[in-house]
Amino acid sequence: MLEPTSESLPFPARELALRLVSAVVLAGVTLAMTWSGALPFAVLVGAVALILLWEWDRLTGGTGAGRAIAIGGAGIIAGLGLVVYGRTSLGIAMLAAGAAGAAMTAERRGFAATPAGVLYAGLPALALVWFRSDAELGFASIILLLLIVWATDTGAFVVGRLVGGPRLCAPVSPNKTWSGLLGGVAAAAAVAGGYASWIGSIAPVRVIVVGLGLALVSQLGDLFESAMKRSHGVKDTSGLIPGHGGFMDRVDGLVFAAVAAAGYAVLADAASPCRVLLGLQ
């Protein structure tokens, strides 16, 4: 039997090791900051959001003037601060003001791209901090979101590699398959169901359905980011994460899933978003 060579693997052994180390470090930092409380978590999310804004501007060809990026970034950070202290509506308004300010001060060719980047980075950041601000259930809610996105990515990768088959959207992402999509959705549903049972959810089926929906939205976010990169002719949004590329390359699914989860919670019961997400009411 032939042994697999580095050429036959998805990644060379050295690159795979680098990816694994980076992933473990990122996961460890994320879990530690999430567990530490709403304010440390907001600091982490704010830092990532600013990086996303920078990568967005870099991806779109540096279309925003420095002042526009600074105003947009200030809107994100101010909005997060307000959400942490329970002023969610004001936080959203501050983010919108930051996007508007970025539009007014951006270079002509960045008039639309720069505020779009502010919203792309800011909306999921506010959504995540909104969930985490619940002192009792915020940590459990963030963990559920992370598990769903991670399970979707892992399931899609493993099943896609093992099964293959028809391409999901070849012009945008040639490596994605329908089997991978189904594998990712199934993995997310299984993880959501298991987590719901573990925390004693009174509506585990609803949590599973939410997991299915967020898995699909997460894959949409992945495809959106792939389309953005392809339209601008780049492979990675940056080289900040060894072996992975940029932060946009790693959190593209979470960006969409966080906003979708917040939208679902608002429609179901804006006063108790975490209880809604976890199926505890």
PADOPA-820059 format. One record per atom (N, C-alpha, C): residue in three letters; x, y, z. Coordinates in pm, whole numbers, plus 32768, in hexadecimal, padded with zeros to 4 digits. Example, Ala and Ser with C-alpha at 12.3 -4.5 7.8 and 13.67 -1.06 7.14 Angstrom:
<atoms>
ALA85277DC7830C
ALA84CE7E3E830C
ALA85287EB6830C
SER85057F1F82C4
SER85577F9682CA
SER850A80038313
</atoms>
This chain:
<atoms>
MET80557F888000
MET800080008000
MET8058807C8000
LEU803980DB7FAB
LEU808781547FA2
LEU806881B08017
GLU80D081EB8051
GLU80BE824D80BA
GLU809D82D4807B
PRO8046832480B8
PRO802783A78080
PRO80A084038087
THR80B5844B801D
THR812284AC801B
THR80EB85368037
SER81458596804F
SER8119861E806A
SER80CD86577FF3
GLU80EF86297F78
GLU80AA865B7F02
GLU801B86277EF9
SER800185B27F37
SER7F7C85787F2E
SER7F1F85A97F9C
LEU7F5685F57FFD
LEU7F068628806A
LEU7ED286B2804A
PRO7E6686DD808C
PRO7E3187628073
PRO7E9887CF808C
PHE7EF087BB80F0
PHE7F57881A8110
PHE7FD987CF8129
PRO804D88098108
PRO80CC87CC812E
PRO80D287BD81C5
ALA811E875A81F5
ALA8121873B8284
ALA814887B582D8
ARG81AB880182AA
ARG81D8887582F8
ARG816A88DE8300
GLU812588F78291
GLU80B9895A8292
GLU8045892A82E7
LEU802988A882E2
LEU7FBC88738334
LEU7FDB888583C8
ALA8059886A83EE
ALA8081887C847A
ALA8074890E84A4
LEU809A8968844B
LEU808F89F78469
LEU7FFD8A20847A
ARG7FA689EB8424
ARG7F178A09842E
ARG7EDE89D684B2
LEU7F06895F84DB
LEU7ED489258556
LEU7EFF897685D0
VAL7F7E899E85D1
VAL7FB289EE8641
VAL7F688A738649
SER7F578AB585D6
SER7F108B3585D3
SER7E818B248603
ALA7E3F8AB985D6
ALA7DB48AA185FC
ALA7DA88A8A8691
VAL7E028A3D86CB
VAL7DFE8A22875A
VAL7E138AA287AB
VAL7E738AF38781
VAL7E8D8B7187C8
VAL7E148BCD87C0
LEU7DDD8BDD8748
LEU7D688C348736
LEU7CF18C038787
ALA7CD98B808784
ALA7C698B4887CF
ALA7C7E8B5D8865
GLY7CF98B498895
GLY7D158B5B8923
GLY7CFE8BEA8950
VAL7D308C4A8903
VAL7D1D8CD78925
VAL7C898CFB8922
THR7C438CCC88BC
THR7BB48CEA88B0
THR7B658CB48926
LEU7B7D8C38894B
LEU7B348BFC89B9
LEU7B558C408A3E
ALA7BD48C628A52
ALA7BFC8CA38ACE
ALA7BBB8D2D8ADC
MET7BBD8D7B8A71
MET7B828E018A75
MET7AEA8DFB8A7F
THR7AAF8D958A41
THR7A1D8D858A4B
THR79F58D638AD9
TRP7A3E8D0B8B18
TRP7A208CE08BA0
TRP7A378D528C04
SER7A948DAC8BE7
SER7ABC8E148C48
SER7A508E7C8C61
GLY79F08E8A8C08
GLY79868EEA8C1F
GLY79698F3F8BA5
ALA79008F908BB1
ALA78D38FDF8B3E
ALA793B90468B13
LEU797A90898B71
LEU79D990F28B4D
LEU7A5690BA8B0A
PRO7A9890548B42
PRO7B0B90198AFB
PRO7AE38FE38A72
PHE7A6D8FA78A6B
PHE7A3E8F7389EB
PHE7A2A8FE48987
ALA79F3905489B6
ALA79DF90C7895E
ALA7A6590FE892C
VAL7ACA90FB8981
VAL7B5091278957
VAL7B8490CE88E7
LEU7B75904C88F7
LEU7B9F8FEE888F
LEU7B519004880E
VAL7ACE900D8818
VAL7A7A901F87A3
VAL7A9890A4875F
GLY7AAE910C87AF
GLY7ACF918F8775
GLY7B52918C8728
ALA7BB59148875F
ALA7C36913D8719
ALA7C2690F48695
VAL7BDB90868697
VAL7BC6903A861C
VAL7B76908C85B7
ALA7B1290D785E8
ALA7AC19129858E
ALA7B1791938548
LEU7B7391D08590
LEU7BCA92348552
LEU7C2591F384E9
ILE7C53917A8506
ILE7CA4913184A4
ILE7C5191118429
LEU7BD490E6843E
LEU7B7C90C983CD
LEU7B6791468377
LEU7B5591B883B8
LEU7B439234836C
LEU7BBF9254831A
TRP7C3492418356
TRP7CB19259830E
TRP7CC091F8829A
GLU7CA0917882B1
GLU7CAA91158247
GLU7C45913181D7
TRP7BCE915C81FE
TRP7B69917F8199
TRP7B9E91EF8140
ASP7BD59256817D
ASP7C0B92C68130
ASP7C7E929780D7
ARG7CD09241810D
ARG7D40920A80BF
ARG7D0D91B5804B
LEU7CA591668065
LEU7C6D910F7FFE
LEU7C2F915F7F8D
THR7BEC91CB7FB0
THR7BA8921C7F4B
THR7C0592827F0A
GLY7C8592717F1E
GLY7CE692C67EDA
GLY7D0893457F23
GLY7CF593487FA7
GLY7D1493BF7FF2
GLY7CC094357FC7
THR7C3D941A7FB5
THR7BE694817F7E
THR7BC094EC7FE3
GLY7BD594D58064
GLY7BAF953680C9
GLY7C25958C80F4
ALA7C0D960E8105
ALA7C769664813A
ALA7C90963E81CB
GLY7D08965E81FD
GLY7D29963C8287
GLY7CC7967682EA
ARG7C9996F082D2
ARG7C3A972F832C
ARG7BB596E4832D
ALA7B8B96B482B9
ALA7B0C966A82B1
ALA7B1495E882FF
ILE7B8495A182F4
ILE7B969524833D
ILE7B99954083D3
ALA7BDB95AD83FB
ALA7BE395D08489
ALA7B5995F084C1
ILE7B0896398475
ILE7A81965B84A2
ILE7A2B95DD84AD
GLY7A3495868448
GLY79E99508844D
GLY7A1394B284C1
GLY7A9594A884D8
GLY7AC794598548
GLY7A9B949285CE
ALA7A9B951785D9
ALA7A6D95568655
ALA79D99539866D
GLY798B95368601
GLY78FD9515860F
GLY78EA94878643
ILE793D942A8612
ILE7934939F8640
ILE7955939686D4
ILE79C393D186FE
ILE79EF93C7878A
ILE798C940C87E7
ALA795D948287C0
ALA78FB94C88814
ALA787A9477881E
GLY7850943C87AF
GLY77D893EA87B1
GLY77E69372880D
LEU785A9331880A
LEU787292BF8862
LEU786E92E888F4
GLY78AB935B8912
GLY78AA938A899C
GLY781D93A189CF
LEU77C793D8897C
LEU773D93F089A4
LEU76F1936D89B7
VAL7709930B8960
VAL76C5928A896D
VAL76EE924389ED
VAL776E92488A0E
VAL779E92088A89
VAL7752923B8B03
TYR773492BC8B04
TYR76F192F88B77
TYR765B93068B63
GLY762492B08B0B
GLY759492A58B00
GLY754E930C8AAA
ARG759893588A5D
ARG755D93BE8A06
ARG7564938E8975
THR75209320895B
THR752B92E088D8
THR74F993388867
SER748793778879
SER745093CC880F
SER74AF943F87EF
LEU74E7947C8857
LEU754894E78840
LEU75C694B187FD
GLY75EA94368820
GLY766093F987E2
GLY764E93E7874C
ILE75D693B98725
ILE75B893A98697
ILE75B994308651
ALA757F94958694
ALA757E951C865B
ALA760C9551864A
MET7663953586AA
MET76ED956386A0
MET7735951E862D
LEU771A949D861A
LEU7756945685AA
LEU772694928526
ALA76A494AD851C
ALA766D94EA84A3
ALA76AC9572848A
ALA76C195BF84F6
ALA7701964284E7
ALA7791963284B6
GLY77D595CC84E6
GLY785D95B384B8
GLY786195908424
ALA7800953F83F8
ALA77F9951A836A
ALA77D995948315
ALA777C95EA8346
ALA7759966382FC
ALA77CF96C382F5
GLY781696D08366
GLY788B97268367
GLY78F896F48309
ALA790896718303
ALA7969963682A7
ALA794496528217
ALA78C2964B81F9
ALA789596668171
ALA78AF96F78149
MET789B975381A7
MET78AB97E18187
MET793D980B8179
THR799697C281BA
THR7A2397EA81B7
THR7A7A97908160
ALA7A409724812A
ALA7A8E96C980D6
ALA7AAE9709804F
GLU7B1496D58010
GLU7B3096FE7F88
GLU7ABA96D77F2F
ARG7AAC971B7EBE
ARG7A3797057E69
ARG7A2596727E48
ARG7A91962C7E25
ARG7A82959F7DFE
ARG7A6995437E75
GLY7A7995797EEF
GLY7A5D95297F65
GLY79DD95507FA9
PHE798A95A17F64
PHE790F95D57FA0
PHE78B695657FD3
ALA78A794FB7F84
ALA7852948B7FAD
ALA78A1941E7FF4
ALA791C94057FC8
ALA796993967FFF
ALA798D93AB8091
THR79B2942480B7
THR79DE943C8140
THR796F942C81A6
PRO78FB946B8197
PRO788F945381F8
PRO785D93C381F7
ALA786193818186
ALA783C92F48181
ALA789A92A281D9
GLY791A92C581D6
GLY797B9281822C
GLY7961929A82BF
VAL7937931482E0
VAL79169335836B
VAL78A392DE839C
LEU783E92CD8349
LEU77CB927A8370
LEU77F091E68372
TYR784391BB8312
TYR786D912F830E
TYR78B8910A838E
ALA790D916283BC
ALA795B91478435
ALA790D916584B4
GLY78B891CE84AF
GLY787891FC8528
GLY77FA91B38552
LEU77A5919084F3
LEU7727914F8517
LEU773B90CA8561
PRO778F906F852E
PRO77A38FF38579
PRO77E7900B85FF
ALA783F90708606
ALA7880908E8685
ALA781A90B886EE
LEU77BF911186C7
LEU7755913C8725
LEU76FB90C7874A
ALA76DC907286E9
ALA76858FFF8705
ALA76C58FA1876B
LEU77448F838759
LEU77888F2887B4
LEU77908F618842
VAL77B28FE1884C
VAL77BD901F88D0
VAL7732902C8911
TRP76CB903F88C0
TRP7642904488F5
TRP761F8FC08939
PHE76408F5188FA
PHE76278ECF8937
PHE767C8EBD89B6
ARG76FB8EE089AC
ARG77578EC78A1D
ARG77388F208A94
SER76F08F8F8A7F
SER76D38FEB8AED
SER76708FB18B52
ASP76308F438B30
ASP75D98EFE8B8F
ASP76338EB58BF3
ALA76358EE58C6F
ALA76928EAF8CD2
ALA767C8E1C8CEF
GLU75FE8DF08CE5
GLU75DE8D658D08
GLU75F38D058C94
LEU75C78D2A8C1D
LEU75C58CCD8BAD
LEU761A8CF98B36
GLY76608D6A8B43
GLY76AD8D9D8AD2
GLY771C8D3F8AA6
PHE77658D088B05
PHE77D38CAE8AE3
PHE779E8C338A99
ALA77328BF88ACC
ALA76F98B808A8D
ALA76C88B9F8A00
SER76938C1689EB
SER76608C3B8967
SER76D18C4B8902
ILE773D8C8C892B
ILE77AF8C9E88D0
ILE77ED8C1788AE
ILE77F78BC08910
ILE782E8B3B88F6
ILE77D88AF08891
LEU77548AFB889E
LEU76FC8AB9883C
LEU77168AEF87AF
LEU771F8B7187A1
LEU77388BAD871D
LEU77BD8B7D86E4
LEU78258B7E8738
LEU78A88B528709
LEU78A68ABE86E1
LEU78658A6C8732
LEU785F89DC8712
LEU781689C3868F
ILE77AB8A0C8678
ILE775F89FA85FB
ILE77B68A1E8583
VAL77FA8A8F858A
VAL784E8ABA851A
VAL78C48A5C8507
TRP79068A378575
TRP797889DB856A
TRP794C89538535
ALA78DA89208565
ALA78A8889F8535
ALA788688A684A1
THR784C89168476
THR782A892683E9
THR78A789228393
ASP790D896D83B9
ASP79898971836C
ASP79CD88E78368
THR79D388A783DD
THR7A16882483E5
THR79C987BA8398
GLY794687B683AC
GLY78F587538366
GLY78FA876682D0
ALA78F587E282A3
ALA78FA87FD8213
ALA798087D481D9
PHE79EB87F08221
PHE7A7187CD81F0
PHE7A82873581E8
VAL7A6086EF8254
VAL7A77865E8259
VAL7A1F861581F4
VAL799E863281F3
VAL794385EC8198
VAL796286128108
GLY797F868F80F0
GLY79A186BA8069
GLY7A1B86728033
ARG7A7F86608089
ARG7AF986198060
ARG7AE185848049
LEU7A91854880A2
LEU7A7B84B8809A
LEU7A198491802C
VAL79B184E1801A
VAL794584BD7FBD
VAL795585027F36
GLY797585807F3A
GLY798185CB7EBC
GLY78FA85DD7E7A
GLY78FA85D97DF6
GLY787C85E67DAD
GLY786B866E7D6D
PRO77EF868F7D45
PRO77D3870C7CFF
PRO77FF87877D4E
ARG783087EA7D07
ARG785E88657D47
ARG77E788BA7D73
LEU77F688F97DE6
LEU778C894D7E1D
LEU778089D07DD0
CYS77F18A117DB8
CYS77EF8A907D71
CYS787A8AA57D33
ALA78948A5B7CC9
ALA79198A567C8D
ALA79538ADE7C68
PRO79058B3B7C2F
PRO79408BBD7C0A
PRO79748C0C7C81
VAL793C8BF47CF7
VAL79648C3E7D6F
VAL79CA8BF27DC1
SER79B08B707DD9
SER7A088B1E7E2C
SER7A0D8A917DF2
PRO7A6E8A747D9D
PRO7A7389F37D56
PRO7A7C89797DB0
ASN7AAC89887E2A
ASN7AC189157E81
ASN7A4688EE7ED3
LYS79E189427ED6
LYS796C89247F27
LYS790B88CB7ED8
THR78D588677F1F
THR787A88087EE0
THR77F688047F2B
TRP778F87CE7EE6
TRP770E87BC7F28
TRP771987577F9B
SER776C86F37F8A
SER777D86917FF6
SER77BC86D58070
GLY781B87308057
GLY7858877980C5
GLY77F387D0810E
LEU779D881280C0
LEU7734886480FE
LEU76DB880F8157
LEU76AE879E8124
LEU765887468173
LEU76A1871181EE
GLY772086F081DD
GLY776F86C0824E
GLY777E872B82B9
GLY779587A7828F
GLY77A2881482EF
GLY772188308339
VAL76B1882E82F1
VAL762F8846832F
VAL760D87D68391
ALA7629875B8369
ALA760D86E983C1
ALA766286F08440
ALA76E087148431
ALA7739871F84A5
ALA7709878D8503
ALA76DE87FD84CA
ALA76AD886C851D
ALA762F88448568
ALA75D587FD8525
ALA755A87D18566
ALA7577877085D8
ALA75D5871685C1
ALA75F986B58628
ALA763686FA86A1
VAL768F87598687
VAL76CF87A286F5
VAL766987F78740
ALA760F883A86F8
ALA75A9888A8739
ALA754E8834878F
GLY752787C0875B
GLY74D2876687A8
GLY751687328825
GLY7595870C8816
GLY75E086DB8889
GLY75F2874788F3
TYR760E87BF88C6
TYR7622882E8923
TYR75A08850896B
ALA7532884E8920
ALA74AF886B895D
ALA748F880689CA
SER74AA878789B2
SER749187208A16
SER74EB87338A8F
TRP7568875A8A77
TRP75C8876A8AE4
TRP75A387DB8B42
ILE756D884B8B0B
ILE754B88BC8B61
ILE74BC88B48B96
GLY7473884B8B6F
GLY73EC88398BA0
GLY738588908B5C
SER739488A48ADB
SER733488F48A8F
SER72AA88B48A93
ILE724489098A9C
ILE71BB88D68A9B
ILE718488CD8A0C
ALA71D188FE89AD
ALA71A788FA8921
ALA721D88CF88C9
PRO7251885588DD
PRO72C7882B8891
PRO72B1882687FA
VAL7237880487D0
VAL721B87FF8740
VAL722A88898703
ARG71FD88EF874C
ARG720B8977871A
ARG729E899F870F
VAL72ED8976876F
VAL737D8994876A
VAL73BD894F86F2
ILE739288D586D6
ILE73C6888D8661
ILE73A288D785E1
VAL7325890685D8
VAL72FA89518561
VAL734B89D18554
VAL73638A1485C3
VAL73B78A8D85C1
VAL74438A6A8591
GLY747889F985C1
GLY74FB89CD8594
GLY74FF89B584FF
LEU7496897784CA
LEU748E89608439
LEU748F89E583ED
GLY743C8A42841C
GLY74358AC383D9
GLY74B78B1083DE
LEU74F68B138453
LEU75748B5B8461
LEU75E38B198411
ALA75DD8A958402
ALA76408A5083B0
ALA76378A7D831F
LEU75BD8A8782ED
LEU75A98AB58264
LEU75D78B468253
VAL75B68B9A82B5
VAL75DF8C2682AF
VAL76788C3182B7
SER76B48BDC830A
SER77458BDB8315
SER77878BB98290
GLN77518B57824A
GLN77878B3481C7
GLN77738BA58163
LEU77048BED816F
LEU76ED8C618119
LEU77578CCC8133
GLY777A8CDF81B1
GLY77E38D3E81D1
GLY78688D158197
ASP78848C948198
ASP78FE8C5F815D
ASP79018C7B80C7
LEU78908C628085
LEU78888C797FF5
LEU78938D0E7FD3
PHE78568D628027
PHE785F8DF28011
PHE78F08E218015
GLU79388DF3807A
GLU79C48E1D8086
GLU7A188DE78012
SER79FA8D6C7FE7
SER7A418D337F74
SER7A268D857EF6
ALA79A88DAF7EE5
ALA79858E017E72
ALA79CC8E877E76
MET79D78EC17EEC
MET7A1E8F3F7EFC
MET7AB18F307ED4
LYS7AEF8EC77F05
LYS7B7D8EB17EE4
LYS7B908E967E51
ARG7B378E467E18
ARG7B458E257D8A
ARG7B308EA27D33
SER7AD18EF77D59
SER7AB78F6E7D09
SER7B2A8FD17D0E
HIS7B798FCA7D79
HIS7BEB90247D84
HIS7C708FDE7D69
GLY7C6A8F5E7D42
GLY7CE18F177D17
GLY7D478EFD7D83
VAL7D1B8EDE7DFF
VAL7D788EC07E6B
VAL7D598E377EA5
LYS7DBE8DF87EE0
LYS7DAE8D747F1C
LYS7D878D7E7FAF
ASP7DCC8DD67FF8
ASP7DB18DEA8086
ASP7D9D8E7E80A1
THR7D4E8E9D8107
THR7D348F2A8126
THR7DAB8F6C8169
SER7E018F1D81A6
SER7E7F8F4E81DE
SER7ED28ED58206
GLY7F438EEC8247
GLY7F968E7D8276
GLY7FA88E80830C
LEU7F448EB78353
LEU7F518ECA83E3
LEU7F4F8E488432
ILE7F098DE283FF
ILE7F018D638447
ILE7F568CFC83FD
PRO7FC58CD18436
PRO801E8C7183F2
PRO7FD38BF483C4
GLY7FDE8BD68345
GLY7FA08B5E830E
GLY7F0E8B6D82EB
HIS7ED08BDD8310
HIS7E408BEF82F9
HIS7E1F8C6582A1
GLY7E788CC68299
GLY7E5A8D3F824E
GLY7E308DAF82AB
GLY7DBC8DE98292
GLY7D8D8E5882E3
GLY7D1A8E33833D
PHE7CEF8E93838E
PHE7C7E8E7983E9
PHE7BFC8E6A839B
MET7BED8EB3832E
MET7B758EA082DC
MET7B6D8E1282A8
ASP7BE08DD5828C
ASP7BE28D4D825A
ASP7BB58CE982C5
ARG7BC28D0D8344
ARG7BA18CB183B1
ARG7B178CC983EC
VAL7AE58D4383EA
VAL7A668D5F842F
VAL79F68D8383CE
ASP7A0A8D65834E
ASP79A48D8A82EA
ASP791C8D4B8309
GLY791D8CCE8338
GLY789F8C8D835A
GLY78618CC783D9
LEU78B48CE4843C
LEU78838D1A84BB
LEU78488DA584A8
VAL78808DF3844D
VAL784D8E7A8431
VAL77B98E74840D
PHE77978E1E83B0
PHE770C8E128385
PHE76B68DCD83EF
ALA76EC8D65842E
ALA769E8D198490
ALA767B8D6D8509
ALA76D68DC28537
ALA76BC8E1585AC
ALA764B8E778592
VAL764C8EB5851D
VAL75E28F1484FA
VAL755D8ECB84EC
ALA755E8E5684AE
ALA74E38E09849D
ALA74AC8DDD8524
ALA75038DB2857E
ALA74D68D888603
ALA74988DFC864F
ALA74D58E728643
ALA749E8EE88686
ALA74168F0E864B
GLY740B8F0485C7
GLY738B8F228588
GLY731E8EC385B7
TYR733F8E4485C1
TYR72DF8DE185F1
TYR72B58E008681
ALA73178E2286D5
ALA72F98E3F8761
ALA72A18EBB876F
VAL72BB8F21871F
VAL726A8F9B8723
VAL71D98F7D86FE
LEU71C78F2D8697
LEU713F8F0D866B
LEU70F68EB586D0
ALA71418E5C8712
ALA71018DFF8771
ALA70E78E4187F8
ASP714C8E828830
ASP713E8EC688B2
ASP71BC8F1788CC
ALA71BA8F9588A6
ALA72318FEA88B3
ALA725B8FFE8944
ALA71FF8FE889A2
ALA721F8FFB8A2F
ALA726F8F878A68
SER72698F138A27
SER72B08E9C8A5B
SER72F48E5289E8
PRO73548E9089A5
PRO73908E53892E
PRO73D68DCF894A
CYS74198DC589BB
CYS74638D4A89D8
CYS74058CD689F7
ARG739B8CF28A42
ARG73398C888A5F
ARG72F78C5789DF
VAL72E08CB28981
VAL72A78C8B8901
VAL73078C3388B4
LEU73848C5E88AC
LEU73E78C14885E
LEU74008B898897
LEU74008B7F891C
LEU74208B00895E
LEU73A68AA88973
GLY73308AD6894A
GLY72B98A868959
GLY72908A7389EA
LEU72A28ADB8A3A
LEU72818AD38AC9
LEU71FD8B178AE9
GLN71B28B3B8A82
GLN712C8B728A98
GLN70D38B538A21
</atoms>
